[in-house]
């Protein structure tokens, strides 16, 4: 499987790409504060615009617990912005912890109920399966 090229890296996350397949991937490197998530989302949005990628992998294996205001922002703002940026397919690699996994799943359920999600989303336990699903997709 082709490796992803790193576009941006700091102590919070790594954003990488598979340009051939129109994929951007964000991998959280540690648990993050709300402000750090906002900062990373802004950078991710810029890179989505610049690259014209329409598939996104979000790896949240190590992100930890989502705070209530972060969950609210994700469900009302972040996922809607991904739709506006032209994302067609979203693969999420979720934490193994059941409580944290359910927290992420509830955010997406709420975002879909609010009507701002216009892409297909699927959850995975690892990057390899998530990338395989994204790469098999034809725009």
OpenMM code with the backbone's topology and positions (N, CA, C; nanometers):
from openmm import Vec3, app, unit

residues = "UNK UNK UNK UNK UNK UNK UNK UNK UNK UNK UNK UNK UNK UNK UNK UNK UNK UNK UNK UNK UNK UNK UNK UNK UNK UNK UNK UNK UNK UNK UNK UNK UNK UNK UNK UNK UNK UNK UNK UNK UNK UNK UNK UNK UNK UNK UNK UNK UNK UNK UNK UNK UNK UNK UNK UNK UNK UNK UNK UNK UNK UNK UNK UNK UNK UNK UNK UNK UNK UNK UNK UNK UNK UNK UNK UNK UNK UNK UNK UNK UNK UNK UNK UNK UNK UNK UNK UNK UNK UNK UNK UNK UNK UNK UNK UNK UNK UNK UNK UNK UNK UNK UNK UNK UNK UNK UNK UNK UNK UNK UNK UNK UNK UNK UNK UNK UNK UNK UNK UNK UNK UNK UNK UNK UNK UNK UNK UNK UNK UNK UNK UNK UNK UNK UNK UNK UNK UNK UNK".split()
positions = [
    Vec3(0.0838, -0.1181, 0.0000),
    Vec3(0.0000, 0.0000, 0.0000),
    Vec3(0.0882, 0.1242, 0.0000),
    Vec3(0.0549, 0.2186, -0.0869),
    Vec3(0.1306, 0.3423, -0.1002),
    Vec3(0.1309, 0.4204, 0.0309),
    Vec3(0.2471, 0.4749, 0.0670),
    Vec3(0.2569, 0.5562, 0.1869),
    Vec3(0.2044, 0.6970, 0.1598),
    Vec3(0.1634, 0.7636, 0.2653),
    Vec3(0.1149, 0.9000, 0.2532),
    Vec3(0.2312, 0.9975, 0.2689),
    Vec3(0.2250, 1.1069, 0.1965),
    Vec3(0.3263, 1.2118, 0.2045),
    Vec3(0.2840, 1.3141, 0.3096),
    Vec3(0.3718, 1.3432, 0.4048),
    Vec3(0.3403, 1.4396, 0.5101),
    Vec3(0.3430, 1.5810, 0.4546),
    Vec3(0.2338, 1.6552, 0.4775),
    Vec3(0.2245, 1.7948, 0.4350),
    Vec3(0.2497, 1.8905, 0.5507),
    Vec3(0.2110, 1.8473, 0.6717),
    Vec3(0.2181, 1.9356, 0.7878),
    Vec3(0.2343, 1.8485, 0.9118),
    Vec3(0.3236, 1.8909, 1.0014),
    Vec3(0.3489, 1.8131, 1.1214),
    Vec3(0.3832, 1.9073, 1.2359),
    Vec3(0.3164, 1.8864, 1.3502),
    Vec3(0.3540, 1.9547, 1.4732),
    Vec3(0.3329, 1.8566, 1.5877),
    Vec3(0.3350, 1.9029, 1.7109),
    Vec3(0.3203, 1.8112, 1.8239),
    Vec3(0.1768, 1.7654, 1.8436),
    Vec3(0.0824, 1.8266, 1.7720),
    Vec3(-0.0596, 1.7946, 1.7855),
    Vec3(-0.1019, 1.6864, 1.6870),
    Vec3(-0.0647, 1.7067, 1.5601),
    Vec3(-0.1118, 1.6142, 1.4574),
    Vec3(-0.0193, 1.6116, 1.3361),
    Vec3(-0.0437, 1.5116, 1.2519),
    Vec3(0.0254, 1.4994, 1.1240),
    Vec3(-0.0827, 1.4987, 1.0157),
    Vec3(-0.0673, 1.5880, 0.9190),
    Vec3(-0.1586, 1.5918, 0.8049),
    Vec3(-0.0796, 1.5440, 0.6841),
    Vec3(-0.1312, 1.4424, 0.6188),
    Vec3(-0.0609, 1.3828, 0.5052),
    Vec3(-0.1580, 1.3623, 0.3893),
    Vec3(-0.1022, 1.3257, 0.2744),
    Vec3(-0.1846, 1.3148, 0.1547),
    Vec3(-0.1467, 1.1965, 0.0666),
    Vec3(-0.2433, 1.1540, -0.0089),
    Vec3(-0.2269, 1.0630, -0.1216),
    Vec3(-0.2926, 1.1381, -0.2371),
    Vec3(-0.2148, 1.2210, -0.3049),
    Vec3(-0.2687, 1.3065, -0.4108),
    Vec3(-0.3302, 1.2267, -0.5242),
    Vec3(-0.2701, 1.1119, -0.5562),
    Vec3(-0.3198, 1.0286, -0.6659),
    Vec3(-0.4658, 0.9911, -0.6448),
    Vec3(-0.5046, 0.9669, -0.5194),
    Vec3(-0.6411, 0.9258, -0.4887),
    Vec3(-0.7250, 1.0385, -0.4269),
    Vec3(-0.6713, 1.1591, -0.4192),
    Vec3(-0.7467, 1.2725, -0.3656),
    Vec3(-0.7772, 1.2599, -0.2174),
    Vec3(-0.6801, 1.2064, -0.1407),
    Vec3(-0.7020, 1.1813, 0.0021),
    Vec3(-0.6135, 1.2721, 0.0870),
    Vec3(-0.6738, 1.3312, 0.1896),
    Vec3(-0.5991, 1.3963, 0.2969),
    Vec3(-0.6244, 1.3150, 0.4227),
    Vec3(-0.5230, 1.3074, 0.5095),
    Vec3(-0.5373, 1.2322, 0.6340),
    Vec3(-0.4838, 1.3151, 0.7500),
    Vec3(-0.5599, 1.3220, 0.8567),
    Vec3(-0.5142, 1.3871, 0.9791),
    Vec3(-0.5061, 1.2811, 1.0884),
    Vec3(-0.3881, 1.2705, 1.1480),
    Vec3(-0.3679, 1.1770, 1.2586),
    Vec3(-0.3322, 1.2571, 1.3830),
    Vec3(-0.4160, 1.2470, 1.4852),
    Vec3(-0.3867, 1.3120, 1.6127),
    Vec3(-0.2725, 1.2357, 1.6787),
    Vec3(-0.1764, 1.3096, 1.7338),
    Vec3(-0.0586, 1.2481, 1.7932),
    Vec3(-0.0663, 1.2380, 1.9452),
    Vec3(-0.1656, 1.3047, 2.0029),
    Vec3(-0.1852, 1.3030, 2.1480),
    Vec3(-0.3242, 1.3579, 2.1784),
    Vec3(-0.3709, 1.3420, 2.3030),
    Vec3(-0.4977, 1.4069, 2.3400),
    Vec3(-0.4839, 1.5581, 2.3217),
    Vec3(-0.5924, 1.6223, 2.2778),
    Vec3(-0.5848, 1.7653, 2.2459),
    Vec3(-0.6911, 1.8462, 2.3199),
    Vec3(-0.6594, 1.9731, 2.3369),
    Vec3(-0.7531, 2.0705, 2.3922),
    Vec3(-0.8436, 2.1190, 2.2789),
    Vec3(-0.9537, 2.1827, 2.3152),
    Vec3(-1.0478, 2.2355, 2.2165),
    Vec3(-0.9777, 2.3332, 2.1206),
    Vec3(-0.8973, 2.4237, 2.1758),
    Vec3(-0.8292, 2.5242, 2.0926),
    Vec3(-0.7335, 2.4583, 1.9930),
    Vec3(-0.6702, 2.3495, 2.0333),
    Vec3(-0.5791, 2.2778, 1.9437),
    Vec3(-0.6561, 2.2094, 1.8316),
    Vec3(-0.7752, 2.1612, 1.8625),
    Vec3(-0.8580, 2.0991, 1.7599),
    Vec3(-0.9018, 2.2046, 1.6576),
    Vec3(-0.9386, 2.3223, 1.7056),
    Vec3(-0.9777, 2.4311, 1.6154),
    Vec3(-0.8610, 2.4715, 1.5252),
    Vec3(-0.7427, 2.4836, 1.5836),
    Vec3(-0.6226, 2.5205, 1.5088),
    Vec3(-0.5935, 2.4180, 1.3998),
    Vec3(-0.6024, 2.2927, 1.4330),
    Vec3(-0.5759, 2.1854, 1.3365),
    Vec3(-0.6826, 2.1819, 1.2279),
    Vec3(-0.8082, 2.2021, 1.2666),
    Vec3(-0.9179, 2.2033, 1.1688),
    Vec3(-0.8992, 2.3156, 1.0676),
    Vec3(-0.8502, 2.4299, 1.1132),
    Vec3(-0.8261, 2.5424, 1.0228),
    Vec3(-0.7178, 2.5059, 0.9208),
    Vec3(-0.6094, 2.4446, 0.9678),
    Vec3(-0.5016, 2.4032, 0.8779),
    Vec3(-0.5517, 2.2959, 0.7809),
    Vec3(-0.6291, 2.2008, 0.8313),
    Vec3(-0.6847, 2.0952, 0.7479),
    Vec3(-0.7757, 2.1535, 0.6395),
    Vec3(-0.8563, 2.2513, 0.6749),
    Vec3(-0.9455, 2.3164, 0.5776),
    Vec3(-0.8651, 2.3830, 0.4664),
    Vec3(-0.7596, 2.4535, 0.5032),
    Vec3(-0.6743, 2.5182, 0.4023),
    Vec3(-0.6130, 2.4156, 0.3077),
    Vec3(-0.5644, 2.3062, 0.3639),
    Vec3(-0.5026, 2.2024, 0.2807),
    Vec3(-0.6053, 2.1312, 0.1925),
    Vec3(-0.7273, 2.1142, 0.2422),
    Vec3(-0.8337, 2.0562, 0.1595),
    Vec3(-0.8617, 2.1467, 0.0398),
    Vec3(-0.8701, 2.2757, 0.0647),
    Vec3(-0.8950, 2.3716, -0.0435),
    Vec3(-0.7818, 2.3695, -0.1460),
    Vec3(-0.6574, 2.3767, -0.0966),
    Vec3(-0.5415, 2.3825, -0.1854),
    Vec3(-0.5261, 2.2553, -0.2678),
    Vec3(-0.5470, 2.1411, -0.2061),
    Vec3(-0.5214, 2.0131, -0.2730),
    Vec3(-0.6381, 1.9653, -0.3581),
    Vec3(-0.7565, 2.0195, -0.3323),
    Vec3(-0.8797, 1.9749, -0.4005),
    Vec3(-0.9130, 1.8296, -0.3664),
    Vec3(-0.8574, 1.7791, -0.2557),
    Vec3(-0.8884, 1.6426, -0.2110),
    Vec3(-1.0364, 1.6342, -0.1762),
    Vec3(-1.0988, 1.5212, -0.2080),
    Vec3(-1.2410, 1.5042, -0.1759),
    Vec3(-1.2658, 1.3836, -0.0848),
    Vec3(-1.1551, 1.3278, -0.0343),
    Vec3(-1.1657, 1.2166, 0.0602),
    Vec3(-1.0777, 1.2484, 0.1806),
    Vec3(-1.1272, 1.2152, 0.2986),
    Vec3(-1.0582, 1.2537, 0.4210),
    Vec3(-1.0545, 1.1375, 0.5183),
    Vec3(-0.9374, 1.1177, 0.5786),
    Vec3(-0.9211, 1.0189, 0.6843),
    Vec3(-0.8885, 1.0959, 0.8119),
    Vec3(-0.9668, 1.0744, 0.9155),
    Vec3(-0.9415, 1.1355, 1.0460),
    Vec3(-0.9112, 1.0244, 1.1450),
    Vec3(-0.7875, 1.0205, 1.1937),
    Vec3(-0.7466, 0.9174, 1.2886),
    Vec3(-0.7474, 0.9770, 1.4285),
    Vec3(-0.8412, 0.9290, 1.5107),
    Vec3(-0.8596, 0.9807, 1.6466),
    Vec3(-0.8273, 0.8758, 1.7528),
    Vec3(-0.7418, 0.7800, 1.7197),
    Vec3(-0.7116, 0.6716, 1.8136),
    Vec3(-0.6626, 0.7221, 1.9489),
    Vec3(-0.5810, 0.8268, 1.9509),
    Vec3(-0.5203, 0.8723, 2.0768),
    Vec3(-0.5798, 1.0035, 2.1285),
    Vec3(-0.6906, 1.0475, 2.0716),
    Vec3(-0.7416, 1.1800, 2.1046),
    Vec3(-0.8021, 1.1899, 2.2455),
    Vec3(-0.8465, 1.0792, 2.2995),
    Vec3(-0.9034, 1.0840, 2.4338),
    Vec3(-1.0489, 1.1271, 2.4341),
    Vec3(-1.0916, 1.1816, 2.5464),
    Vec3(-1.2312, 1.2200, 2.5667),
    Vec3(-1.2621, 1.3542, 2.5005),
    Vec3(-1.3785, 1.3611, 2.4370),
    Vec3(-1.4244, 1.4873, 2.3789),
    Vec3(-1.5015, 1.5664, 2.4840),
    Vec3(-1.4665, 1.6936, 2.4984),
    Vec3(-1.5388, 1.7816, 2.5903),
    Vec3(-1.6723, 1.8223, 2.5275),
    Vec3(-1.7730, 1.8552, 2.6083),
    Vec3(-1.9046, 1.8907, 2.5541),
    Vec3(-1.8999, 2.0020, 2.4493),
    Vec3(-1.8246, 2.1092, 2.4725),
    Vec3(-1.8212, 2.2177, 2.3731),
    Vec3(-1.7470, 2.1764, 2.2465),
    Vec3(-1.6547, 2.0811, 2.2569),
    Vec3(-1.5876, 2.0292, 2.1372),
    Vec3(-1.6849, 1.9433, 2.0569),
    Vec3(-1.7619, 1.8606, 2.1261),
    Vec3(-1.8632, 1.7795, 2.0575),
    Vec3(-1.9636, 1.8691, 1.9849),
    Vec3(-2.0052, 1.9756, 2.0501),
    Vec3(-2.0999, 2.0698, 1.9899),
    Vec3(-2.0406, 2.1320, 1.8636),
    Vec3(-1.9171, 2.1779, 1.8712),
    Vec3(-1.8505, 2.2393, 1.7568),
    Vec3(-1.8359, 2.1392, 1.6413),
    Vec3(-1.7955, 2.0166, 1.6729),
    Vec3(-1.7815, 1.9151, 1.5687),
    Vec3(-1.9138, 1.8906, 1.4965),
    Vec3(-2.0210, 1.8752, 1.5738),
    Vec3(-2.1498, 1.8391, 1.5123),
    Vec3(-2.2173, 1.9564, 1.4419),
    Vec3(-2.1962, 2.0796, 1.4886),
    Vec3(-2.2654, 2.1934, 1.4271),
    Vec3(-2.1814, 2.2688, 1.3248),
    Vec3(-2.0499, 2.2618, 1.3351),
    Vec3(-1.9630, 2.3436, 1.2502),
    Vec3(-1.8659, 2.2628, 1.1651),
    Vec3(-1.7868, 2.1768, 1.2280),
    Vec3(-1.6777, 2.1099, 1.1569),
    Vec3(-1.7263, 2.0211, 1.0434),
    Vec3(-1.8181, 1.9300, 1.0708),
    Vec3(-1.8628, 1.8380, 0.9657),
    Vec3(-1.9366, 1.9115, 0.8537),
    Vec3(-2.0086, 2.0170, 0.8888),
    Vec3(-2.0742, 2.0988, 0.7871),
    Vec3(-1.9695, 2.1640, 0.6970),
    Vec3(-1.8612, 2.2142, 0.7571),
    Vec3(-1.7562, 2.2788, 0.6774),
    Vec3(-1.6892, 2.1792, 0.5825),
    Vec3(-1.6763, 2.0532, 0.6248),
    Vec3(-1.6190, 1.9522, 0.5353),
    Vec3(-1.7070, 1.9338, 0.4117),
    Vec3(-1.8387, 1.9327, 0.4317),
    Vec3(-1.9304, 1.9227, 0.3178),
    Vec3(-1.9133, 2.0421, 0.2250),
    Vec3(-1.9017, 2.1608, 0.2843),
    Vec3(-1.8857, 2.2829, 0.2040),
    Vec3(-1.7539, 2.2840, 0.1272),
    Vec3(-1.6530, 2.2147, 0.1791),
    Vec3(-1.5229, 2.2066, 0.1132),
    Vec3(-1.5189, 2.0964, 0.0065),
    Vec3(-1.6287, 2.0239, -0.0104),
    Vec3(-1.6379, 1.9246, -0.1174),
    Vec3(-1.5974, 1.7836, -0.0800),
    Vec3(-1.5847, 1.7552, 0.0492),
    Vec3(-1.5522, 1.6191, 0.0899),
    Vec3(-1.6672, 1.5265, 0.0499),
    Vec3(-1.6337, 1.4166, -0.0167),
    Vec3(-1.7354, 1.3204, -0.0605),
    Vec3(-1.7351, 1.1944, 0.0255),
    Vec3(-1.6204, 1.1676, 0.0894),
    Vec3(-1.6079, 1.0452, 0.1661),
    Vec3(-1.5174, 1.0704, 0.2865),
    Vec3(-1.5635, 1.0294, 0.4043),
    Vec3(-1.4889, 1.0486, 0.5283),
    Vec3(-1.4714, 0.9150, 0.5989),
    Vec3(-1.3454, 0.8803, 0.6243),
    Vec3(-1.3129, 0.7596, 0.7009),
    Vec3(-1.2607, 0.8050, 0.8365),
    Vec3(-1.3190, 0.7509, 0.9433),
    Vec3(-1.2754, 0.7869, 1.0778),
    Vec3(-1.2197, 0.6635, 1.1473),
    Vec3(-1.0975, 0.6752, 1.1982),
    Vec3(-1.0376, 0.5698, 1.2793),
    Vec3(-1.0591, 0.6132, 1.4237),
    Vec3(-1.1482, 0.5407, 1.4922),
    Vec3(-1.1944, 0.5834, 1.6241),
    Vec3(-1.1220, 0.5118, 1.7370),
    Vec3(-1.1224, 0.5747, 1.8550),
    Vec3(-1.0563, 0.5151, 1.9719),
    Vec3(-1.1151, 0.3780, 2.0061),
    Vec3(-1.0316, 0.2945, 2.0661),
    Vec3(-1.0769, 0.1618, 2.1077),
    Vec3(-1.1659, 0.1696, 2.2314),
    Vec3(-1.1438, 0.2696, 2.3162),
    Vec3(-1.2241, 0.2891, 2.4359),
    Vec3(-1.3705, 0.3080, 2.3958),
    Vec3(-1.4573, 0.2242, 2.4492),
    Vec3(-1.5983, 0.2241, 2.4080),
    Vec3(-1.6650, 0.3594, 2.4336),
    Vec3(-1.6408, 0.4191, 2.5495),
    Vec3(-1.7022, 0.5482, 2.5811),
    Vec3(-1.6588, 0.6542, 2.4795),
    Vec3(-1.5285, 0.6616, 2.4510),
    Vec3(-1.4785, 0.7614, 2.3567),
    Vec3(-1.5294, 0.7344, 2.2147),
    Vec3(-1.5363, 0.6073, 2.1769),
    Vec3(-1.5880, 0.5707, 2.0447),
    Vec3(-1.7342, 0.6150, 2.0301),
    Vec3(-1.8153, 0.5860, 2.1317),
    Vec3(-1.9563, 0.6251, 2.1287),
    Vec3(-1.9722, 0.7766, 2.1241),
    Vec3(-1.8828, 0.8470, 2.1910),
    Vec3(-1.8855, 0.9924, 2.1897),
    Vec3(-1.8664, 1.0447, 2.0474),
    Vec3(-1.7688, 0.9904, 1.9750),
    Vec3(-1.7454, 1.0304, 1.8362),
    Vec3(-1.8632, 0.9924, 1.7471),
    Vec3(-1.9182, 0.8740, 1.7690),
    Vec3(-2.0314, 0.8298, 1.6872),
    Vec3(-2.1528, 0.9193, 1.7087),
    Vec3(-2.1757, 0.9633, 1.8326),
    Vec3(-2.2910, 1.0497, 1.8611),
    Vec3(-2.2750, 1.1863, 1.7953),
    Vec3(-2.1524, 1.2347, 1.7852),
    Vec3(-2.1265, 1.3627, 1.7184),
    Vec3(-2.1687, 1.3550, 1.5719),
    Vec3(-2.1303, 1.2473, 1.5041),
    Vec3(-2.1655, 1.2317, 1.3625),
    Vec3(-2.3162, 1.2141, 1.3451),
    Vec3(-2.3778, 1.1380, 1.4336),
    Vec3(-2.5228, 1.1185, 1.4273),
    Vec3(-2.5946, 1.2521, 1.4383),
    Vec3(-2.5494, 1.3355, 1.5311),
    Vec3(-2.6119, 1.4676, 1.5482),
    Vec3(-2.5873, 1.5559, 1.4268),
    Vec3(-2.4650, 1.5564, 1.3740),
    Vec3(-2.4329, 1.6367, 1.2559),
    Vec3(-2.5212, 1.5970, 1.1382),
    Vec3(-2.5410, 1.4667, 1.1195),
    Vec3(-2.6278, 1.4191, 1.0114),
    Vec3(-2.7719, 1.4628, 1.0344),
    Vec3(-2.8187, 1.4573, 1.1589),
    Vec3(-2.9549, 1.4976, 1.1916),
    Vec3(-2.9764, 1.6471, 1.1665),
    Vec3(-2.8723, 1.7271, 1.1838),
    Vec3(-2.8814, 1.8715, 1.1598),
    Vec3(-2.8806, 1.9056, 1.0109),
    Vec3(-2.8489, 1.8071, 0.9271),
    Vec3(-2.8561, 1.8255, 0.7823),
    Vec3(-2.7327, 1.8849, 0.7172),
    Vec3(-2.6219, 1.8976, 0.7890),
    Vec3(-2.5038, 1.9596, 0.7309),
    Vec3(-2.4060, 1.8634, 0.6676),
    Vec3(-2.4334, 1.7335, 0.6777),
    Vec3(-2.3398, 1.6332, 0.6266),
    Vec3(-2.3857, 1.5849, 0.4894),
    Vec3(-2.3000, 1.6091, 0.3881),
    Vec3(-2.3320, 1.5682, 0.2514),
    Vec3(-2.2224, 1.4785, 0.1954),
    Vec3(-2.1729, 1.3875, 0.2789),
    Vec3(-2.0708, 1.2933, 0.2368),
    Vec3(-2.0976, 1.1602, 0.3051),
    Vec3(-2.0375, 1.0563, 0.2489),
    Vec3(-2.0478, 0.9233, 0.3073),
    Vec3(-1.9414, 0.9100, 0.4154),
    Vec3(-1.9790, 0.8589, 0.5310),
    Vec3(-1.8838, 0.8414, 0.6408),
    Vec3(-1.8872, 0.6979, 0.6898),
    Vec3(-1.7695, 0.6479, 0.7255),
    Vec3(-1.7590, 0.5133, 0.7795),
    Vec3(-1.6502, 0.5121, 0.8862),
    Vec3(-1.6705, 0.4294, 0.9885),
    Vec3(-1.5738, 0.4174, 1.0975),
    Vec3(-1.4888, 0.2928, 1.0809),
    Vec3(-1.3615, 0.3043, 1.1219),
    Vec3(-1.2657, 0.1955, 1.1100),
    Vec3(-1.1851, 0.1830, 1.2383),
    Vec3(-1.1118, 0.0715, 1.2498),
    Vec3(-1.0258, 0.0505, 1.3663),
    Vec3(-0.8784, 0.0732, 1.3326),
    Vec3(-0.8463, 0.0911, 1.2024),
    Vec3(-0.7067, 0.1147, 1.1634),
    Vec3(-0.6998, 0.1913, 1.0314),
    Vec3(-0.5841, 0.2535, 1.0079),
    Vec3(-0.5635, 0.3333, 0.8871),
    Vec3(-0.5669, 0.2506, 0.7592),
    Vec3(-0.5101, 0.1308, 0.7629),
    Vec3(-0.5013, 0.0493, 0.6412),
    Vec3(-0.6399, 0.0212, 0.5832),
    Vec3(-0.7339, -0.0204, 0.6679),
    Vec3(-0.8697, -0.0478, 0.6194),
    Vec3(-0.9379, 0.0803, 0.5728),
    Vec3(-0.9165, 0.1891, 0.6454),
    Vec3(-0.9769, 0.3174, 0.6089),
    Vec3(-0.9249, 0.3647, 0.4733),
    Vec3(-0.7941, 0.3566, 0.4528),
    Vec3(-0.7364, 0.3985, 0.3245),
    Vec3(-0.7830, 0.3096, 0.2106),
    Vec3(-0.7941, 0.1806, 0.2351),
    Vec3(-0.8420, 0.0885, 0.1311),
    Vec3(-0.9821, 0.1313, 0.0866),
    Vec3(-1.0689, 0.1626, 0.1821),
    Vec3(-1.2054, 0.2054, 0.1505),
    Vec3(-1.2047, 0.3371, 0.0727),
    Vec3(-1.1218, 0.4311, 0.1136),
    Vec3(-1.1151, 0.5599, 0.0439),
    Vec3(-1.0592, 0.5451, -0.0973),
    Vec3(-0.9592, 0.4610, -0.1130),
    Vec3(-0.8947, 0.4439, -0.2437),
    Vec3(-0.9826, 0.3661, -0.3402),
    Vec3(-1.0711, 0.2844, -0.2908),
    Vec3(-1.1609, 0.2078, -0.3780),
    Vec3(-1.2742, 0.2932, -0.4318),
    Vec3(-1.2882, 0.4116, -0.3787),
    Vec3(-1.3988, 0.4995, -0.4155),
    Vec3(-1.3644, 0.5796, -0.5394),
    Vec3(-1.4540, 0.5834, -0.6322),
    Vec3(-1.4363, 0.6659, -0.7518),
    Vec3(-1.5298, 0.7857, -0.7424),
    Vec3(-1.4745, 0.9044, -0.7586),
    Vec3(-1.5546, 1.0285, -0.7519),
    Vec3(-1.6570, 1.0325, -0.8618),
] * unit.nanometer
topology = app.Topology()
chain = topology.addChain("A")
for resn in residues:
    res = topology.addResidue(resn, chain)
    for name in ("N", "CA", "C"):
        topology.addAtom(name, app.Element.getBySymbol(name[0]), res)
